[in-house]
Amino acid sequence: MFVWNGDKGSSYAFSKVREDFDISYILMVLNGDGSNHSSLSSLRRECEKLGVPFFWAKLKSERPEEYLEVVAELKDDYGIEAVVTDGSQGVIEESCGALGVRVIRA
């Protein structure tokens, strides 16, 4: 699973890691303040072109507990084994580590 944050860096990182990893899903975490919500429709179109299913989750804050819930659900429902992220996102690493999900930095 690739975590998409909605900026240009995500596009670059995705194209880079897709060469080396089988990216089965994309996750976009929507900020509670709405700052990245406009990127959701763009991501939807991009995922349709790529043929990669995507999920989105709206979080009220960036607390590890909220990420933990999202990743746990995806792990249980879809067998997520690893998360690829395009930067240092400690809260994702903390949440994934607690669930035994590997984190790969692009």
C-alpha positions in Angstrom: 0.0 0.0 0.0 1.3 3.5 -0.9 0.4 6.4 1.3 -0.4 9.4 -0.9 -0.3 12.8 0.7 -1.6 14.8 -2.2 1.5 16.8 -3.2 3.7 16.5 -6.3 6.2 14.5 -4.3 3.7 11.7 -4.0 3.4 11.3 -7.8 7.2 11.1 -8.1 7.6 8.7 -5.2 4.8 6.5 -6.5 6.3 6.2 -10.0 9.7 5.4 -8.4 8.5 2.7 -6.0 6.1 1.1 -8.5 9.2 -0.1 -10.4 10.4 -2.1 -7.4 7.3 -3.0 -5.5 3.8 -4.4 -6.2 1.6 -1.5 -5.1 -1.8 -3.1 -4.6 -3.6 -0.1 -3.0 -3.2 3.6 -2.4 -4.3 5.3 0.8 -4.9 9.0 1.0 -5.2 10.4 4.5 -7.3 13.5 4.5 -6.5 16.1 7.1 -9.1 17.2 9.5 -8.5 20.8 8.5 -9.4 20.1 4.9 -6.1 21.3 3.5 -5.7 18.4 1.1 -9.3 17.4 0.3 -9.1 19.0 -3.1 -6.5 16.3 -4.1 -9.0 13.5 -3.6 -10.7 13.8 -7.0 -7.4 14.1 -8.7 -6.2 11.0 -7.0 -9.4 9.1 -7.9 -8.9 9.9 -11.6 -5.2 9.0 -11.4 -5.9 5.6 -9.7 -8.5 4.8 -12.3 -5.9 5.3 -15.1 -3.4 3.2 -13.2 -5.8 0.5 -12.3 -4.9 0.7 -8.6 -7.7 0.7 -6.1 -7.5 3.5 -3.5 -8.9 4.2 0.0 -9.2 7.4 1.9 -9.5 8.1 5.5 -10.4 11.4 7.2 -8.6 11.9 10.4 -9.4 14.6 13.0 -5.7 14.8 14.0 -2.4 13.1 13.4 -2.5 11.0 16.5 -1.0 7.6 16.2 -4.2 6.0 17.5 -6.2 7.2 14.5 -3.6 5.9 12.0 -3.4 2.7 13.9 -7.2 2.1 13.4 -7.0 2.8 9.7 -4.0 0.6 9.1 -5.4 -2.2 11.3 -8.6 -2.2 9.3 -6.8 -2.4 6.0 -4.5 -5.1 7.3 -7.4 -7.2 8.5 -9.6 -6.6 5.4 -7.0 -6.6 2.6 -3.9 -8.3 4.0 -1.7 -5.2 3.9 1.9 -6.3 4.6 3.8 -3.1 4.0 3.3 0.6 3.6 5.3 2.8 1.3 5.5 6.5 2.2 7.3 9.3 0.5 8.8 10.9 3.5 9.4 10.8 7.2 6.1 10.3 8.8 6.8 9.1 12.3 3.1 8.6 13.1 2.7 6.2 10.3 5.9 4.3 11.2 4.7 4.1 14.9 1.3 2.8 13.9 2.5 0.3 11.4 5.2 -0.9 13.8 2.7 -1.7 16.4 0.8 -3.9 13.9 3.8 -5.6 12.4 3.4 -3.8 9.1 6.6 -2.9 7.4 7.3 0.7 6.4 9.3 1.5 3.3 10.4 5.1 2.6 10.5 6.0 -1.0 
